[in-house]
Amino acid sequence: MPTTEALRSYRENTVRLIRETNFRSIATYFAVLVAMFISVAVLGHLLLRT
């Protein structure tokens, strides 16, 4: 049936989209975490130096 075929392709496209956006959000979260850690380390170093 064409309806099940369309449903299957739609589900595959949705799963692929979710996977891509999930990976991108994880990478963005990791980059933000690293940037926050670097900024906190730099601020702590500057505060400890003075």
NORZI-V455696 format. One record per backbone hydrogen bond with DSSP energy under -0.5 kcal/mol. NH is the residue of the N-H (numbers start at 1). CO is the residue of the C=O. E is the energy in kcal/mol with one decimal. If there is no record, write none. Layout:
BEGIN
NH,CO,E
NH,CO,E
END
This chain:
BEGIN
5,1,-1.4
6,2,-2.5
7,3,-2.5
8,4,-2.5
9,5,-2.4
10,6,-2.6
11,7,-2.5
12,8,-2.4
13,9,-2.5
14,10,-2.3
15,11,-2.6
16,12,-2.4
17,13,-2.5
18,14,-2.7
19,15,-2.4
20,16,-2.4
21,17,-2.7
22,18,-2.5
23,19,-2.4
24,20,-2.3
25,21,-2.6
26,22,-2.2
27,23,-2.4
28,24,-2.5
29,25,-2.6
30,26,-2.4
31,27,-2.3
32,28,-2.5
33,29,-2.3
34,30,-2.4
35,31,-2.4
36,32,-2.5
37,33,-2.3
38,34,-2.5
39,35,-2.5
40,36,-2.5
41,37,-2.3
42,38,-2.6
43,39,-2.6
44,40,-2.7
45,41,-2.3
46,42,-2.4
47,43,-2.5
48,44,-2.4
49,45,-1.8
50,46,-1.4
END
